[in-house]
């Protein structure tokens, strides 16, 4: 939250200042969700500014200008109709030259932005904030040139008073640097939403003793997961232990199970299979507690136990856990996990020489995979069945499965 707040304050500072007209937001498309959420939040909080956020892709200047005009015209018409229904004086019509495809693209965008000043809640009492945030840019040089032409103005009497422009560019985009680097009244901002920055901000929030305890504890699952992903296993165990201690004291069974399962995954990754098994088995109790247990957590614990049993060659236990897993996956409507559990249940049965049961498990999984059009899983399960029938001398059934497998390897062939 602090990291997002810092970014929001920086963007708001640009909107509030009166010296610069544009901010080039150096931001990869992958950061679009949090950045756009921040901008939408600024829009909701403002009573005097009006935001026009456009996320259409950029292909060429004409198509982009048309897309912007269409988006604004749609919003404009909706507001006009609502104002008429309430007996209010509706917004004025959009100028014809803005609506015309014959008008040059930069001129259309410029006249549209100038027109938007007439739509401010309080005349000259705020700013129109234009956010050009294309998620994909097919021609960066053409986009930079269009924005450069749009933002051209003469000082000290610019056409763009009471307007602010926020334009997304890929970090270190040479086209934008070439167009805007020496241009006055342009700011540059590159928000850091990388994994390290996010983790650092979360660490700071979790360590902030002035924050409410439940808020600080809420950071621990993410931080523990990050430590696990980056191989910081002692740190991950410490955070999962804190999470367990807090939620066990508040009788939050689901989160206690989550913490124990996390500890098991850390021990598992460290190669300490005995302690991993102890943690997973301990997680089973809170995960299955009550009339309405947290099925996704319970399912994850059971799958982890089943996989551990396979690694330890505890075939009977593995069969039992994967049977429970496929039942829980059915309740959770998780077809992918159910298919995987049936495939592994069959493998455990095969290792115990329960060949008929194994074949039934694989057949059940193949039926579900076909229903879900999961070609890869279907291929795996049919392959196991074909091998089983071959080894048990059921040559006709094996031949039929080989034909099905050949069909699956044919492009655009439907699953039988």
VEXNULO-895176 format. One record per residue (C-alpha): residue number from 1; residue in three letters; x, y negated, z negated. Coordinates in pm, whole numbers. Layout:
% residues N
(NUM, ALA, (X, Y, Z))
...
% end
This chain:
% residues 416
(1, UNK, (0, 0, 0))
(2, UNK, (283, -239, -80))
(3, UNK, (446, -174, 255))
(4, UNK, (121, -242, 441))
(5, UNK, (65, -550, 226))
(6, UNK, (405, -689, 324))
(7, UNK, (321, -643, 694))
(8, UNK, (-23, -797, 646))
(9, UNK, (125, -1100, 469))
(10, UNK, (377, -1149, 748))
(11, UNK, (106, -1142, 1016))
(12, UNK, (-119, -1371, 814))
(13, UNK, (167, -1616, 768))
(14, UNK, (204, -1639, 1145))
(15, UNK, (-171, -1700, 1187))
(16, UNK, (-173, -1972, 920))
(17, UNK, (134, -2167, 1037))
(18, UNK, (95, -2452, 1287))
(19, UNK, (427, -2461, 1472))
(20, UNK, (434, -2145, 1682))
(21, UNK, (177, -2012, 1927))
(22, UNK, (290, -1653, 1982))
(23, UNK, (433, -1361, 1789))
(24, UNK, (596, -1075, 1978))
(25, UNK, (522, -765, 1771))
(26, UNK, (801, -515, 1839))
(27, UNK, (612, -201, 1754))
(28, UNK, (609, 148, 1909))
(29, UNK, (274, 283, 2020))
(30, UNK, (305, 551, 1751))
(31, UNK, (256, 281, 1485))
(32, UNK, (-68, 161, 1643))
(33, UNK, (-307, 310, 1385))
(34, UNK, (-166, 137, 1073))
(35, UNK, (-90, -188, 1256))
(36, UNK, (-438, -214, 1407))
(37, UNK, (-593, -128, 1070))
(38, UNK, (-396, -413, 915))
(39, UNK, (-516, -654, 1182))
(40, UNK, (-875, -538, 1139))
(41, UNK, (-837, -594, 765))
(42, UNK, (-716, -949, 822))
(43, UNK, (-1017, -1007, 1047))
(44, UNK, (-1258, -880, 780))
(45, UNK, (-1104, -1101, 514))
(46, UNK, (-1110, -1420, 722))
(47, UNK, (-1407, -1654, 714))
(48, UNK, (-1266, -1917, 953))
(49, UNK, (-1056, -1723, 1209))
(50, UNK, (-1196, -1508, 1488))
(51, UNK, (-1000, -1208, 1616))
(52, UNK, (-1004, -1066, 1967))
(53, UNK, (-818, -734, 1955))
(54, UNK, (-763, -568, 2293))
(55, UNK, (-607, -219, 2310))
(56, UNK, (-661, -138, 2678))
(57, UNK, (-364, 13, 2860))
(58, UNK, (-168, -207, 3099))
(59, UNK, (-140, -82, 3456))
(60, UNK, (-114, -409, 3652))
(61, UNK, (-203, -775, 3582))
(62, UNK, (-535, -780, 3770))
(63, UNK, (-669, -461, 3614))
(64, UNK, (-556, -572, 3269))
(65, UNK, (-720, -916, 3296))
(66, UNK, (-1042, -749, 3411))
(67, UNK, (-1031, -506, 3118))
(68, UNK, (-980, -790, 2869))
(69, UNK, (-1264, -992, 3018))
(70, UNK, (-1497, -690, 3015))
(71, UNK, (-1421, -614, 2651))
(72, UNK, (-1481, -974, 2545))
(73, UNK, (-1791, -1010, 2762))
(74, UNK, (-1945, -701, 2602))
(75, UNK, (-1885, -832, 2251))
(76, UNK, (-1999, -1179, 2358))
(77, UNK, (-2331, -1047, 2491))
(78, UNK, (-2401, -837, 2181))
(79, UNK, (-2350, -1141, 1957))
(80, UNK, (-2566, -1361, 2183))
(81, UNK, (-2855, -1113, 2165))
(82, UNK, (-2824, -1088, 1787))
(83, UNK, (-2820, -1468, 1753))
(84, UNK, (-3131, -1502, 1972))
(85, UNK, (-3314, -1242, 1762))
(86, UNK, (-3241, -1442, 1449))
(87, UNK, (-3354, -1766, 1606))
(88, UNK, (-3000, -1906, 1612))
(89, UNK, (-2847, -2110, 1887))
(90, UNK, (-2661, -1851, 2097))
(91, UNK, (-2302, -1874, 2207))
(92, UNK, (-2248, -2055, 2539))
(93, UNK, (-2206, -1855, 2858))
(94, UNK, (-1859, -1739, 2961))
(95, UNK, (-1736, -1966, 3245))
(96, UNK, (-1787, -1815, 3595))
(97, UNK, (-1419, -1850, 3688))
(98, UNK, (-1330, -1625, 3393))
(99, UNK, (-1572, -1357, 3509))
(100, UNK, (-1455, -1374, 3870))
(101, UNK, (-1198, -1116, 3986))
(102, UNK, (-1082, -1373, 4239))
(103, UNK, (-930, -1591, 3965))
(104, UNK, (-557, -1518, 3914))
(105, UNK, (-502, -1287, 3611))
(106, UNK, (-305, -1528, 3391))
(107, UNK, (-551, -1809, 3462))
(108, UNK, (-845, -1583, 3369))
(109, UNK, (-686, -1493, 3037))
(110, UNK, (-590, -1853, 2967))
(111, UNK, (-936, -1992, 3040))
(112, UNK, (-1096, -1712, 2839))
(113, UNK, (-876, -1795, 2539))
(114, UNK, (-953, -2167, 2575))
(115, UNK, (-1326, -2089, 2598))
(116, UNK, (-1306, -1880, 2280))
(117, UNK, (-1240, -2200, 2080))
(118, UNK, (-1609, -2284, 2132))
(119, UNK, (-1701, -1967, 1944))
(120, UNK, (-1523, -2042, 1617))
(121, UNK, (-1751, -2023, 1310))
(122, UNK, (-1648, -2379, 1220))
(123, UNK, (-1547, -2599, 1517))
(124, UNK, (-1172, -2666, 1494))
(125, UNK, (-1185, -2516, 1145))
(126, UNK, (-985, -2202, 1218))
(127, UNK, (-795, -2012, 1483))
(128, UNK, (-881, -1767, 1755))
(129, UNK, (-634, -1484, 1719))
(130, UNK, (-574, -1298, 2042))
(131, UNK, (-412, -958, 1994))
(132, UNK, (-287, -797, 2314))
(133, UNK, (-198, -449, 2194))
(134, UNK, (-189, -210, 2492))
(135, UNK, (-132, 144, 2372))
(136, UNK, (45, 228, 2698))
(137, UNK, (226, -2, 2939))
(138, UNK, (290, 139, 3285))
(139, UNK, (491, -163, 3403))
(140, UNK, (671, -343, 3116))
(141, UNK, (820, -614, 3340))
(142, UNK, (479, -701, 3488))
(143, UNK, (320, -711, 3142))
(144, UNK, (595, -936, 3006))
(145, UNK, (564, -1166, 3310))
(146, UNK, (184, -1189, 3268))
(147, UNK, (218, -1276, 2900))
(148, UNK, (488, -1529, 2982))
(149, UNK, (265, -1701, 3238))
(150, UNK, (-32, -1693, 3001))
(151, UNK, (163, -1854, 2716))
(152, UNK, (325, -2125, 2927))
(153, UNK, (243, -2469, 2781))
(154, UNK, (370, -2824, 2761))
(155, UNK, (468, -2975, 2427))
(156, UNK, (358, -3186, 2239))
(157, UNK, (8, -3152, 2391))
(158, UNK, (-35, -2780, 2456))
(159, UNK, (-353, -2627, 2596))
(160, UNK, (-343, -2357, 2326))
(161, UNK, (-428, -2552, 2008))
(162, UNK, (-623, -2343, 1754))
(163, UNK, (-507, -2029, 1932))
(164, UNK, (-264, -1763, 1812))
(165, UNK, (-134, -1480, 2028))
(166, UNK, (4, -1152, 1897))
(167, UNK, (152, -938, 2174))
(168, UNK, (279, -584, 2131))
(169, UNK, (605, -489, 2298))
(170, UNK, (812, -176, 2269))
(171, UNK, (1109, -234, 2036))
(172, UNK, (1408, -375, 2224))
(173, UNK, (1205, -409, 2545))
(174, UNK, (1449, -593, 2779))
(175, UNK, (1164, -742, 2983))
(176, UNK, (1017, -926, 2683))
(177, UNK, (1360, -1037, 2569))
(178, UNK, (1431, -1181, 2911))
(179, UNK, (1096, -1366, 2929))
(180, UNK, (1064, -1490, 2569))
(181, UNK, (1401, -1491, 2394))
(182, UNK, (1488, -1854, 2476))
(183, UNK, (1130, -1978, 2474))
(184, UNK, (1030, -2217, 2193))
(185, UNK, (734, -2166, 1959))
(186, UNK, (762, -1785, 1975))
(187, UNK, (823, -1564, 1673))
(188, UNK, (953, -1207, 1673))
(189, UNK, (858, -944, 1418))
(190, UNK, (947, -576, 1396))
(191, UNK, (755, -406, 1112))
(192, UNK, (929, -101, 970))
(193, UNK, (684, 187, 947))
(194, UNK, (942, 462, 981))
(195, UNK, (946, 766, 753))
(196, UNK, (1229, 631, 536))
(197, UNK, (1057, 295, 485))
(198, UNK, (727, 463, 393))
(199, UNK, (898, 702, 152))
(200, UNK, (1094, 418, -7))
(201, UNK, (775, 217, -57))
(202, UNK, (595, 516, -208))
(203, UNK, (886, 578, -445))
(204, UNK, (868, 217, -561))
(205, UNK, (492, 237, -617))
(206, UNK, (521, 564, -809))
(207, UNK, (788, 409, -1033))
(208, UNK, (590, 89, -1094))
(209, UNK, (489, 116, -1460))
(210, UNK, (251, -177, -1425))
(211, UNK, (33, 20, -1181))
(212, UNK, (-249, 245, -1309))
(213, UNK, (-126, 596, -1390))
(214, UNK, (-372, 772, -1159))
(215, UNK, (-255, 552, -871))
(216, UNK, (108, 638, -939))
(217, UNK, (29, 1009, -965))
(218, UNK, (-156, 984, -635))
(219, UNK, (177, 915, -463))
(220, UNK, (337, 1237, -589))
(221, UNK, (189, 1484, -334))
(222, UNK, (324, 1279, -44))
(223, UNK, (661, 1224, -209))
(224, UNK, (696, 1590, -304))
(225, UNK, (604, 1690, 50))
(226, UNK, (865, 1452, 192))
(227, UNK, (1132, 1589, -44))
(228, UNK, (1039, 1942, 63))
(229, UNK, (1053, 1853, 433))
(230, UNK, (1395, 1690, 395))
(231, UNK, (1542, 1972, 188))
(232, UNK, (1555, 1786, -143))
(233, UNK, (1426, 2088, -332))
(234, UNK, (1509, 1993, -696))
(235, UNK, (1338, 1654, -644))
(236, UNK, (1034, 1825, -491))
(237, UNK, (1009, 2068, -783))
(238, UNK, (1031, 1780, -1030))
(239, UNK, (743, 1597, -862))
(240, UNK, (525, 1908, -834))
(241, UNK, (590, 1976, -1206))
(242, UNK, (480, 1622, -1296))
(243, UNK, (172, 1666, -1077))
(244, UNK, (88, 1996, -1249))
(245, UNK, (133, 1849, -1598))
(246, UNK, (-95, 1555, -1523))
(247, UNK, (-375, 1748, -1352))
(248, UNK, (-367, 2041, -1596))
(249, UNK, (-426, 1793, -1879))
(250, UNK, (-730, 1651, -1697))
(251, UNK, (-871, 1996, -1598))
(252, UNK, (-838, 1916, -1229))
(253, UNK, (-812, 2279, -1120))
(254, UNK, (-780, 2212, -749))
(255, UNK, (-484, 1977, -787))
(256, UNK, (-320, 2205, -1046))
(257, UNK, (-342, 2484, -788))
(258, UNK, (-203, 2250, -524))
(259, UNK, (98, 2171, -746))
(260, UNK, (167, 2538, -829))
(261, UNK, (138, 2634, -462))
(262, UNK, (381, 2354, -374))
(263, UNK, (629, 2484, -630))
(264, UNK, (592, 2830, -480))
(265, UNK, (668, 2697, -132))
(266, UNK, (982, 2524, -262))
(267, UNK, (1107, 2842, -436))
(268, UNK, (1019, 3037, -121))
(269, UNK, (1228, 2802, 94))
(270, UNK, (1514, 2826, -157))
(271, UNK, (1509, 3207, -126))
(272, UNK, (1396, 3264, -487))
(273, UNK, (1115, 3503, -393))
(274, UNK, (1046, 3620, -747))
(275, UNK, (974, 3270, -875))
(276, UNK, (784, 3191, -557))
(277, UNK, (559, 3491, -621))
(278, UNK, (507, 3384, -983))
(279, UNK, (405, 3032, -874))
(280, UNK, (167, 3155, -604))
(281, UNK, (2, 3404, -840))
(282, UNK, (-31, 3134, -1106))
(283, UNK, (-195, 2910, -845))
(284, UNK, (-461, 3175, -773))
(285, UNK, (-631, 3118, -1109))
(286, UNK, (-706, 2744, -1079))
(287, UNK, (-754, 2772, -701))
(288, UNK, (-1043, 3017, -743))
(289, UNK, (-1189, 2859, -1057))
(290, UNK, (-1556, 2768, -1085))
(291, UNK, (-1862, 2800, -867))
(292, UNK, (-1729, 2563, -602))
(293, UNK, (-1352, 2617, -570))
(294, UNK, (-1139, 2421, -326))
(295, UNK, (-1143, 2674, -40))
(296, UNK, (-861, 2517, 169))
(297, UNK, (-620, 2526, -127))
(298, UNK, (-725, 2880, -225))
(299, UNK, (-682, 2992, 136))
(300, UNK, (-334, 2839, 156))
(301, UNK, (-227, 3015, -163))
(302, UNK, (-355, 3353, -43))
(303, UNK, (-186, 3318, 298))
(304, UNK, (142, 3229, 126))
(305, UNK, (112, 3538, -96))
(306, UNK, (38, 3757, 205))
(307, UNK, (338, 3626, 397))
(308, UNK, (560, 3680, 93))
(309, UNK, (437, 4039, 62))
(310, UNK, (529, 4103, 425))
(311, UNK, (881, 3974, 365))
(312, UNK, (910, 4197, 58))
(313, UNK, (753, 4493, 244))
(314, UNK, (470, 4517, -10))
(315, UNK, (228, 4637, 253))
(316, UNK, (-68, 4731, 33))
(317, UNK, (-66, 4395, -148))
(318, UNK, (-20, 4215, 183))
(319, UNK, (-321, 4392, 330))
(320, UNK, (-534, 4287, 33))
(321, UNK, (-425, 3922, 47))
(322, UNK, (-478, 3891, 422))
(323, UNK, (-821, 4050, 385))
(324, UNK, (-911, 3782, 130))
(325, UNK, (-759, 3520, 361))
(326, UNK, (-975, 3619, 659))
(327, UNK, (-1284, 3603, 436))
(328, UNK, (-1193, 3259, 302))
(329, UNK, (-1113, 3138, 654))
(330, UNK, (-1462, 3246, 757))
(331, UNK, (-1613, 3035, 479))
(332, UNK, (-1386, 2743, 576))
(333, UNK, (-1478, 2787, 945))
(334, UNK, (-1107, 2802, 1023))
(335, UNK, (-1098, 3032, 1324))
(336, UNK, (-726, 2998, 1386))
(337, UNK, (-631, 3106, 1033))
(338, UNK, (-884, 3392, 1042))
(339, UNK, (-731, 3527, 1363))
(340, UNK, (-381, 3507, 1213))
(341, UNK, (-495, 3678, 890))
(342, UNK, (-658, 3964, 1084))
(343, UNK, (-345, 4011, 1294))
(344, UNK, (-127, 4028, 982))
(345, UNK, (-374, 4248, 796))
(346, UNK, (-350, 4491, 1086))
(347, UNK, (30, 4481, 1070))
(348, UNK, (25, 4566, 697))
(349, UNK, (-219, 4851, 767))
(350, UNK, (3, 4982, 1045))
(351, UNK, (301, 4995, 810))
(352, UNK, (92, 5214, 579))
(353, UNK, (-1, 5443, 872))
(354, UNK, (-363, 5326, 853))
(355, UNK, (-370, 5321, 1230))
(356, UNK, (-747, 5319, 1286))
(357, UNK, (-789, 5033, 1037))
(358, UNK, (-505, 4840, 1202))
(359, UNK, (-663, 4880, 1545))
(360, UNK, (-996, 4755, 1407))
(361, UNK, (-828, 4447, 1252))
(362, UNK, (-656, 4361, 1581))
(363, UNK, (-973, 4422, 1781))
(364, UNK, (-1173, 4192, 1546))
(365, UNK, (-908, 3924, 1581))
(366, UNK, (-904, 3958, 1962))
(367, UNK, (-1281, 3914, 1978))
(368, UNK, (-1264, 3591, 1777))
(369, UNK, (-966, 3466, 1983))
(370, UNK, (-1163, 3530, 2304))
(371, UNK, (-1462, 3341, 2163))
(372, UNK, (-1236, 3046, 2078))
(373, UNK, (-1053, 3076, 2413))
(374, UNK, (-724, 3106, 2223))
(375, UNK, (-516, 3266, 2499))
(376, UNK, (-190, 3300, 2301))
(377, UNK, (-355, 3475, 2006))
(378, UNK, (-557, 3694, 2240))
(379, UNK, (-239, 3798, 2420))
(380, UNK, (-65, 3881, 2090))
(381, UNK, (-353, 4090, 1956))
(382, UNK, (-415, 4275, 2281))
(383, UNK, (-44, 4344, 2299))
(384, UNK, (-52, 4504, 1955))
(385, UNK, (-355, 4712, 2054))
(386, UNK, (-192, 4821, 2383))
(387, UNK, (120, 4930, 2195))
(388, UNK, (-94, 5117, 1940))
(389, UNK, (-291, 5302, 2208))
(390, UNK, (26, 5391, 2395))
(391, UNK, (196, 5529, 2082))
(392, UNK, (-114, 5731, 1986))
(393, UNK, (-155, 5880, 2333))
(394, UNK, (-476, 5692, 2423))
(395, UNK, (-355, 5622, 2774))
(396, UNK, (-686, 5516, 2931))
(397, UNK, (-744, 5254, 2662))
(398, UNK, (-381, 5140, 2693))
(399, UNK, (-415, 5105, 3071))
(400, UNK, (-733, 4897, 3033))
(401, UNK, (-555, 4664, 2789))
(402, UNK, (-258, 4627, 3024))
(403, UNK, (-501, 4508, 3291))
(404, UNK, (-651, 4256, 3047))
(405, UNK, (-303, 4132, 2956))
(406, UNK, (-215, 4092, 3324))
(407, UNK, (-532, 3887, 3372))
(408, UNK, (-438, 3664, 3078))
(409, UNK, (-103, 3593, 3244))
(410, UNK, (-284, 3477, 3560))
(411, UNK, (-335, 3096, 3562))
(412, UNK, (-696, 2977, 3522))
(413, UNK, (-818, 3331, 3456))
(414, UNK, (-1104, 3330, 3202))
(415, UNK, (-1070, 3540, 2888))
(416, UNK, (-1282, 3855, 2911))
% end
